[in-house]
């Protein structure tokens, strides 16, 4: 599987994502700086990691969404290339219009950093095929602006089309309908606030995140 990790000024989980992808796929992903206007040929997966792109000025992900590379990411997503956005990457995907809704300040107005229980809502996508629908998994979160919000029509559409990938099992940040991750209409773009790349090896204390990357590898391979 050929993958790439996009890096913005302020990204701080890019190495975690690189290590996770190398650990699971056996092949080190390429890294792409945000000023690039083209992506490497033949990519199977594009990962947008967590962090604080551009220091979260304006809104989290708002400036990164206008970086030159995001036009190439949008074109690749349109062609069906898989795109995974984690935490700040999820924020960037919504700001870029690749996913609906917005990530707002946590309802507690505080940074949340801990393991959380997630319910797998959709096990039929390339990203979630390693899980069972209804299964409860544990993956860490670390965010200040993870409160997912959208209008009721959009929320109903996400529910009706099976595009909610993960839901918080317990109230975490105020997200509408406890949404933790959503899919694009085509199913090839996933945005999620929890960090699967921090749960891929025994030293992390759990392996639930590894199954997401293994699912991608199996679906693409």
BAPA-123046 format. One record per residue (C-alpha): residue in one letter; x, y, z; residue number from 1. Coordinates in nm, 3 decimals. Layout:
N
resn A east X north Y up Z resi NUM
...
This chain:
221
resn X east 0.000 north 0.000 up 0.000 resi 1
resn X east 0.141 north 0.336 up -0.102 resi 2
resn X east 0.052 north 0.611 up 0.144 resi 3
resn X east 0.142 north 0.971 up 0.220 resi 4
resn X east 0.120 north 1.188 up 0.529 resi 5
resn X east 0.052 north 1.558 up 0.477 resi 6
resn X east 0.248 north 1.792 up 0.706 resi 7
resn X east 0.147 north 2.150 up 0.792 resi 8
resn X east 0.322 north 2.409 up 1.009 resi 9
resn X east 0.211 north 2.304 up 1.357 resi 10
resn X east 0.142 north 1.938 up 1.280 resi 11
resn X east 0.269 north 1.738 up 1.577 resi 12
resn X east 0.127 north 1.389 up 1.522 resi 13
resn X east 0.277 north 1.335 up 1.178 resi 14
resn X east 0.555 north 1.110 up 1.310 resi 15
resn X east 0.299 north 0.905 up 1.505 resi 16
resn X east 0.104 north 0.853 up 1.183 resi 17
resn X east 0.418 north 0.765 up 0.987 resi 18
resn X east 0.522 north 0.508 up 1.248 resi 19
resn X east 0.172 north 0.356 up 1.264 resi 20
resn X east 0.149 north 0.317 up 0.887 resi 21
resn X east 0.500 north 0.172 up 0.865 resi 22
resn X east 0.427 north -0.066 up 1.154 resi 23
resn X east 0.110 north -0.202 up 0.997 resi 24
resn X east 0.188 north -0.194 up 0.625 resi 25
resn X east 0.560 north -0.268 up 0.638 resi 26
resn X east 0.624 north 0.028 up 0.408 resi 27
resn X east 0.715 north 0.378 up 0.522 resi 28
resn X east 0.470 north 0.639 up 0.393 resi 29
resn X east 0.587 north 0.940 up 0.198 resi 30
resn X east 0.567 north 1.279 up 0.368 resi 31
resn X east 0.430 north 1.576 up 0.176 resi 32
resn X east 0.479 north 1.939 up 0.280 resi 33
resn X east 0.168 north 2.156 up 0.267 resi 34
resn X east 0.308 north 2.390 up 0.000 resi 35
resn X east 0.329 north 2.114 up -0.259 resi 36
resn X east 0.074 north 2.148 up -0.538 resi 37
resn X east 0.090 north 1.785 up -0.649 resi 38
resn X east 0.081 north 1.452 up -0.471 resi 39
resn X east 0.300 north 1.149 up -0.552 resi 40
resn X east 0.155 north 0.920 up -0.816 resi 41
resn X east -0.025 north 0.599 up -0.727 resi 42
resn X east -0.128 north 0.678 up -0.371 resi 43
resn X east -0.372 north 0.441 up -0.202 resi 44
resn X east -0.409 north 0.645 up 0.117 resi 45
resn X east -0.359 north 1.007 up 0.218 resi 46
resn X east -0.337 north 1.075 up 0.592 resi 47
resn X east -0.383 north 1.419 up 0.747 resi 48
resn X east -0.248 north 1.401 up 1.103 resi 49
resn X east -0.331 north 1.581 up 1.425 resi 50
resn X east -0.167 north 1.885 up 1.572 resi 51
resn X east -0.226 north 2.259 up 1.569 resi 52
resn X east -0.185 north 2.362 up 1.206 resi 53
resn X east -0.102 north 2.733 up 1.184 resi 54
resn X east -0.145 north 2.751 up 1.561 resi 55
resn X east -0.522 north 2.707 up 1.523 resi 56
resn X east -0.551 north 3.074 up 1.423 resi 57
resn X east -0.892 north 3.184 up 1.293 resi 58
resn X east -1.043 north 2.839 up 1.352 resi 59
resn X east -0.883 north 2.499 up 1.392 resi 60
resn X east -0.790 north 2.379 up 1.043 resi 61
resn X east -0.920 north 2.690 up 0.865 resi 62
resn X east -0.584 north 2.811 up 0.732 resi 63
resn X east -0.450 north 2.463 up 0.656 resi 64
resn X east -0.761 north 2.394 up 0.447 resi 65
resn X east -0.643 north 2.669 up 0.209 resi 66
resn X east -0.292 north 2.529 up 0.170 resi 67
resn X east -0.196 north 2.443 up -0.189 resi 68
resn X east -0.175 north 2.069 up -0.121 resi 69
resn X east -0.540 north 2.052 up -0.019 resi 70
resn X east -0.652 north 2.112 up -0.376 resi 71
resn X east -0.459 north 1.803 up -0.475 resi 72
resn X east -0.607 north 1.611 up -0.180 resi 73
resn X east -0.958 north 1.711 up -0.285 resi 74
resn X east -0.890 north 1.600 up -0.643 resi 75
resn X east -0.755 north 1.266 up -0.519 resi 76
resn X east -1.058 north 1.214 up -0.295 resi 77
resn X east -1.283 north 1.287 up -0.592 resi 78
resn X east -1.103 north 1.009 up -0.783 resi 79
resn X east -1.172 north 0.767 up -0.498 resi 80
resn X east -0.838 north 0.772 up -0.316 resi 81
resn X east -0.883 north 0.699 up 0.055 resi 82
resn X east -0.827 north 1.001 up 0.282 resi 83
resn X east -0.798 north 0.976 up 0.661 resi 84
resn X east -0.808 north 1.289 up 0.877 resi 85
resn X east -0.739 north 1.250 up 1.249 resi 86
resn X east -0.810 north 1.522 up 1.508 resi 87
resn X east -0.673 north 1.839 up 1.343 resi 88
resn X east -0.695 north 1.642 up 1.019 resi 89
resn X east -1.070 north 1.601 up 1.076 resi 90
resn X east -1.095 north 1.975 up 1.136 resi 91
resn X east -0.906 north 2.043 up 0.813 resi 92
resn X east -1.134 north 1.812 up 0.615 resi 93
resn X east -1.447 north 1.993 up 0.734 resi 94
resn X east -1.293 north 2.334 up 0.669 resi 95
resn X east -1.193 north 2.220 up 0.319 resi 96
resn X east -1.547 north 2.100 up 0.247 resi 97
resn X east -1.451 north 1.734 up 0.206 resi 98
resn X east -1.674 north 1.649 up 0.502 resi 99
resn X east -1.985 north 1.830 up 0.631 resi 100
resn X east -2.023 north 2.006 up 0.964 resi 101
resn X east -1.770 north 2.179 up 1.187 resi 102
resn X east -1.558 north 2.107 up 1.494 resi 103
resn X east -1.628 north 2.357 up 1.770 resi 104
resn X east -1.476 north 2.430 up 2.111 resi 105
resn X east -1.536 north 2.146 up 2.359 resi 106
resn X east -1.849 north 2.202 up 2.565 resi 107
resn X east -1.639 north 2.190 up 2.882 resi 108
resn X east -1.412 north 2.466 up 2.743 resi 109
resn X east -1.116 north 2.250 up 2.840 resi 110
resn X east -0.865 north 2.026 up 2.664 resi 111
resn X east -0.967 north 1.659 up 2.678 resi 112
resn X east -0.681 north 1.407 up 2.682 resi 113
resn X east -0.767 north 1.052 up 2.782 resi 114
resn X east -0.878 north 0.713 up 2.657 resi 115
resn X east -1.240 north 0.708 up 2.543 resi 116
resn X east -1.482 north 0.429 up 2.460 resi 117
resn X east -1.620 north 0.439 up 2.107 resi 118
resn X east -1.907 north 0.251 up 1.951 resi 119
resn X east -1.846 north 0.133 up 1.595 resi 120
resn X east -2.149 north 0.244 up 1.395 resi 121
resn X east -2.039 north 0.143 up 1.045 resi 122
resn X east -1.820 north -0.161 up 0.980 resi 123
resn X east -1.864 north -0.164 up 0.603 resi 124
resn X east -1.617 north 0.104 up 0.498 resi 125
resn X east -1.253 north 0.052 up 0.404 resi 126
resn X east -1.158 north 0.220 up 0.730 resi 127
resn X east -1.385 north 0.024 up 0.961 resi 128
resn X east -1.387 north -0.323 up 0.808 resi 129
resn X east -1.165 north -0.452 up 1.087 resi 130
resn X east -1.440 north -0.393 up 1.343 resi 131
resn X east -1.784 north -0.534 up 1.408 resi 132
resn X east -2.087 north -0.304 up 1.395 resi 133
resn X east -2.192 north -0.221 up 1.749 resi 134
resn X east -1.853 north -0.317 up 1.891 resi 135
resn X east -1.705 north -0.097 up 2.164 resi 136
resn X east -1.339 north -0.004 up 2.129 resi 137
resn X east -1.102 north 0.221 up 2.325 resi 138
resn X east -0.890 north 0.487 up 2.153 resi 139
resn X east -0.732 north 0.801 up 2.304 resi 140
resn X east -0.843 north 1.156 up 2.234 resi 141
resn X east -0.646 north 1.479 up 2.275 resi 142
resn X east -0.831 north 1.790 up 2.162 resi 143
resn X east -0.973 north 2.127 up 2.259 resi 144
resn X east -1.200 north 2.171 up 1.958 resi 145
resn X east -1.358 north 1.831 up 1.903 resi 146
resn X east -1.724 north 1.922 up 1.949 resi 147
resn X east -1.877 north 1.808 up 1.619 resi 148
resn X east -2.179 north 2.011 up 1.510 resi 149
resn X east -2.400 north 2.024 up 1.203 resi 150
resn X east -2.757 north 2.127 up 1.126 resi 151
resn X east -3.031 north 1.873 up 1.191 resi 152
resn X east -3.081 north 1.799 up 0.823 resi 153
resn X east -2.713 north 1.712 up 0.783 resi 154
resn X east -2.715 north 1.501 up 1.099 resi 155
resn X east -3.022 north 1.312 up 0.980 resi 156
resn X east -2.858 north 1.253 up 0.642 resi 157
resn X east -2.541 north 1.119 up 0.805 resi 158
resn X east -2.753 north 0.885 up 1.016 resi 159
resn X east -2.972 north 0.773 up 0.727 resi 160
resn X east -2.682 north 0.709 up 0.491 resi 161
resn X east -2.479 north 0.517 up 0.748 resi 162
resn X east -2.201 north 0.772 up 0.741 resi 163
resn X east -2.141 north 0.792 up 1.115 resi 164
resn X east -1.833 north 0.574 up 1.159 resi 165
resn X east -1.779 north 0.609 up 1.533 resi 166
resn X east -1.981 north 0.744 up 1.822 resi 167
resn X east -1.864 north 0.825 up 2.174 resi 168
resn X east -2.003 north 0.569 up 2.416 resi 169
resn X east -2.007 north 0.840 up 2.685 resi 170
resn X east -2.038 north 1.218 up 2.660 resi 171
resn X east -1.691 north 1.350 up 2.578 resi 172
resn X east -1.693 north 1.697 up 2.429 resi 173
resn X east -2.052 north 1.797 up 2.352 resi 174
resn X east -2.059 north 1.655 up 1.998 resi 175
resn X east -2.403 north 1.637 up 1.840 resi 176
resn X east -2.539 north 1.284 up 1.875 resi 177
resn X east -2.204 north 1.186 up 2.031 resi 178
resn X east -2.042 north 1.173 up 1.686 resi 179
resn X east -1.670 north 1.091 up 1.695 resi 180
resn X east -1.607 north 1.021 up 1.327 resi 181
resn X east -1.789 north 1.051 up 0.995 resi 182
resn X east -1.751 north 0.929 up 0.637 resi 183
resn X east -1.792 north 1.109 up 0.307 resi 184
resn X east -2.081 north 1.023 up 0.077 resi 185
resn X east -1.848 north 0.801 up -0.125 resi 186
resn X east -1.712 north 0.632 up 0.186 resi 187
resn X east -1.348 north 0.698 up 0.095 resi 188
resn X east -1.292 north 0.994 up 0.330 resi 189
resn X east -1.296 north 0.947 up 0.707 resi 190
resn X east -1.259 north 1.220 up 0.966 resi 191
resn X east -1.232 north 1.128 up 1.333 resi 192
resn X east -1.124 north 1.306 up 1.650 resi 193
resn X east -0.980 north 1.003 up 1.838 resi 194
resn X east -0.621 north 0.902 up 1.754 resi 195
resn X east -0.600 north 0.542 up 1.619 resi 196
resn X east -0.228 north 0.589 up 1.552 resi 197
resn X east -0.176 north 0.601 up 1.931 resi 198
resn X east -0.315 north 0.252 up 1.981 resi 199
resn X east -0.126 north 0.031 up 1.736 resi 200
resn X east 0.135 north -0.153 up 1.944 resi 201
resn X east 0.153 north -0.321 up 2.286 resi 202
resn X east 0.356 north -0.034 up 2.433 resi 203
resn X east 0.052 north 0.187 up 2.380 resi 204
resn X east -0.147 north -0.032 up 2.614 resi 205
resn X east -0.406 north -0.130 up 2.356 resi 206
resn X east -0.435 north -0.227 up 1.988 resi 207
resn X east -0.783 north -0.108 up 1.887 resi 208
resn X east -0.639 north 0.159 up 1.658 resi 209
resn X east -0.423 north -0.091 up 1.474 resi 210
resn X east -0.734 north -0.265 up 1.343 resi 211
resn X east -0.835 north 0.052 up 1.158 resi 212
resn X east -0.507 north 0.056 up 0.966 resi 213
resn X east -0.522 north -0.320 up 0.908 resi 214
resn X east -0.872 north -0.275 up 0.769 resi 215
resn X east -0.749 north -0.012 up 0.525 resi 216
resn X east -0.460 north -0.234 up 0.421 resi 217
resn X east -0.689 north -0.529 up 0.356 resi 218
resn X east -0.949 north -0.324 up 0.168 resi 219
resn X east -0.692 north -0.154 up -0.054 resi 220
resn X east -0.460 north -0.450 up -0.092 resi 221
